[in-house]
Amino acid sequence: MRTAERLYAERGFANVSVRQISEAAGQRNNSAVQYHFDSRDNLIKTILSNHTALVEKHRIAMVEALRGQRAVSLEEHYRCLILPTVETHVEAGTPTWRARFFAQALVEPVFRDYVLREHLDSPSLRLLDEIGAIRRDDIRPDLFARHGAMVRQLSAHAFAELEYDLANGRIDPAAAVDSWRVLGRDLITALCGLSTALLGPL
């Protein structure tokens, strides 16, 4: 799985065969992917599900901590959305491939709907949707959907860009932890501004 994640992140889904994954992973059996996952698509979905589980471990605790508050601020809302992903990258060390893998899956027609279901149906995001600062009932459905797409694309590609820079020596790996956390703070600020500009005061 780790080999597949790396190859897909570096080369794209269309440019990696299951045979190449097996060979790069040191498997003598070129049918190893089919044996363990039945298909390439199931392999990709399993990797995505593992990513979700790692982020969920951090996010559910943060969102649960907001229960009972009279109001949740926009900054608190986006801290819950962004910081769990930051922490999974910090924990993983350098290099990582998950941000680039996720960004590709998010725009890949075959996987886009699966990614959205896997991401948005997580317990933490369902709860954040219920108690957070951005209330669906107060926003036109088309505007709510457009706003969500902008938040996802900005976040996913900002994470992917930093991951690429760290993996390719554009940023010193020794500065990785600080770089992830600075990006997290900047994304929270940017998303608060985006939401206020697009949706009005929240």
Solvent accessible surface area in square Angstrom, and as a share of the most:
residue,aa,sasa,rsa
1,M,84,0.38
2,R,151,0.55
3,T,25,0.14
4,A,0,0.00
5,E,16,0.07
6,R,71,0.26
7,L,2,0.01
8,Y,0,0.00
9,A,8,0.06
10,E,93,0.42
11,R,115,0.42
12,G,12,0.11
13,F,11,0.04
14,A,103,0.80
15,N,101,0.52
16,V,9,0.05
17,S,50,0.33
18,V,34,0.19
19,R,131,0.48
20,Q,70,0.31
21,I,8,0.04
22,S,1,0.01
23,E,100,0.45
24,A,54,0.42
25,A,46,0.35
26,G,62,0.60
27,Q,84,0.38
28,R,240,0.88
29,N,86,0.44
30,N,52,0.26
31,S,57,0.37
32,A,9,0.07
33,V,8,0.05
34,Q,81,0.36
35,Y,168,0.64
36,H,119,0.53
37,F,45,0.19
38,D,110,0.57
39,S,41,0.27
40,R,71,0.26
41,D,48,0.25
42,N,62,0.32
43,L,2,0.01
44,I,0,0.00
45,K,65,0.28
46,T,47,0.27
47,I,4,0.02
48,L,5,0.02
49,S,36,0.23
50,N,67,0.34
51,H,19,0.08
52,T,31,0.18
53,A,62,0.48
54,L,67,0.33
55,V,22,0.13
56,E,27,0.12
57,K,121,0.51
58,H,44,0.20
59,R,7,0.02
60,I,53,0.27
61,A,65,0.51
62,M,53,0.24
63,V,0,0.00
64,E,73,0.33
65,A,77,0.60
66,L,17,0.08
67,R,134,0.49
68,G,85,0.82
69,Q,76,0.34
70,R,247,0.90
71,A,76,0.59
72,V,15,0.09
73,S,55,0.35
74,L,26,0.13
75,E,96,0.43
76,E,54,0.24
77,H,15,0.07
78,Y,2,0.01
79,R,101,0.37
80,C,3,0.02
81,L,29,0.14
82,I,3,0.01
83,L,32,0.16
84,P,0,0.00
85,T,27,0.16
86,V,1,0.00
87,E,47,0.21
88,T,4,0.02
89,H,4,0.02
90,V,32,0.18
91,E,103,0.46
92,A,43,0.33
93,G,33,0.32
94,T,50,0.29
95,P,60,0.37
96,T,11,0.06
97,W,25,0.09
98,R,43,0.16
99,A,7,0.05
100,R,23,0.08
101,F,0,0.00
102,F,53,0.22
103,A,6,0.05
104,Q,48,0.22
105,A,0,0.00
106,L,3,0.01
107,V,85,0.49
108,E,48,0.22
109,P,114,0.72
110,V,90,0.52
111,F,0,0.00
112,R,102,0.37
113,D,84,0.44
114,Y,41,0.16
115,V,3,0.02
116,L,26,0.13
117,R,133,0.49
118,E,45,0.20
119,H,41,0.18
120,L,81,0.40
121,D,80,0.42
122,S,7,0.05
123,P,72,0.45
124,S,0,0.00
125,L,15,0.08
126,R,132,0.48
127,L,14,0.07
128,L,4,0.02
129,D,52,0.27
130,E,117,0.52
131,I,32,0.16
132,G,1,0.01
133,A,16,0.12
134,I,10,0.05
135,R,108,0.39
136,R,130,0.48
137,D,138,0.72
138,D,119,0.62
139,I,19,0.10
140,R,139,0.51
141,P,114,0.71
142,D,72,0.37
143,L,26,0.13
144,F,41,0.17
145,A,63,0.49
146,R,113,0.41
147,H,8,0.04
148,G,19,0.18
149,A,35,0.27
150,M,76,0.34
151,V,11,0.06
152,R,45,0.16
153,Q,64,0.28
154,L,74,0.37
155,S,13,0.08
156,A,6,0.05
157,H,74,0.33
158,A,21,0.16
159,F,11,0.05
160,A,11,0.09
161,E,110,0.49
162,L,18,0.09
163,E,2,0.01
164,Y,85,0.32
165,D,30,0.15
166,L,7,0.03
167,A,41,0.32
168,N,80,0.41
169,G,58,0.56
170,R,166,0.60
171,I,49,0.25
172,D,90,0.47
173,P,75,0.47
174,A,96,0.74
175,A,39,0.31
176,A,9,0.07
177,V,64,0.37
178,D,99,0.51
179,S,23,0.15
180,W,3,0.01
181,R,94,0.34
182,V,66,0.38
183,L,32,0.16
184,G,0,0.00
185,R,144,0.52
186,D,85,0.44
187,L,7,0.03
188,I,11,0.06
189,T,99,0.58
190,A,47,0.36
191,L,0,0.00
192,C,27,0.16
193,G,41,0.39
194,L,45,0.22
195,S,0,0.00
196,T,64,0.37
197,A,90,0.70
198,L,55,0.27
199,L,32,0.16
200,G,21,0.21
201,P,133,0.84
202,L,94,0.47
